[in-house]
Amino acid sequence: MGALVFNVTTAALMVMMFNGGLDLLGRDTLRGRRVPWTAVGLTVLALAGVATQLLWSGAMDALDDDPAKTGWWRVVTAVFMQNGGLLGGAWNIATLAAVAALADWYWGGPRTLVLFLAGILLPEHIDVLIGLGGHHSTDPRNFAGSSGATYFLGATLAAALLQRALRAHRAGIPGSHAKELLLAAGVPVLGLVLWFAQANGHGLVSCYGFVLGALALCLPGRPADGPAAVPAQPSASVSS
């Protein structure tokens, strides 16, 4: 029963972030957008990781992030290994593809890649900084998987949605800002609840991603506040 609750609440957090990303971009603007090549590349890497596991029996032993093993590459390669079984692996890859696409369209390819890498490299160091001792544990479920970096990336979109909703509300711009505020603010709140109630690392990394997303919005060249416009298709002209 505990595992079921863990999985359901973890999935609920992802659904919140995904819906927040859709609201941020504008649900009616997705069709006709450019190909999110950064998202495609990350998804291909995740699929290649699964193929490597299937074809090479020693892949997990060589590439996972078991703290008992040495290897500087493990913290990165482990993200593209999956150890949650068929359903867990499928969920991880599907959510990676969806969240990375939303992030690519909002942040742009380079920033999306930087934020995804931050989701790989930063959480352990932040854990140490705030006294949580790092993310490594003796639980083999934590030695591999893309979900942590995906939740981190998804939470950056929630931070962007919250900022936009707050600015629109203060400016008196019509719209469903109350819903967006609740959806965006709910991501770090639910993340903290999951961490304290279940020691669920997905919740904690979501809080980290939310904070980094808010900081990224302060950098020069940040994305526009509103949904990005989809370039209009040129209409065919009839020459006389």
Disulfide bonds with the S-S distance in Angstrom:
none
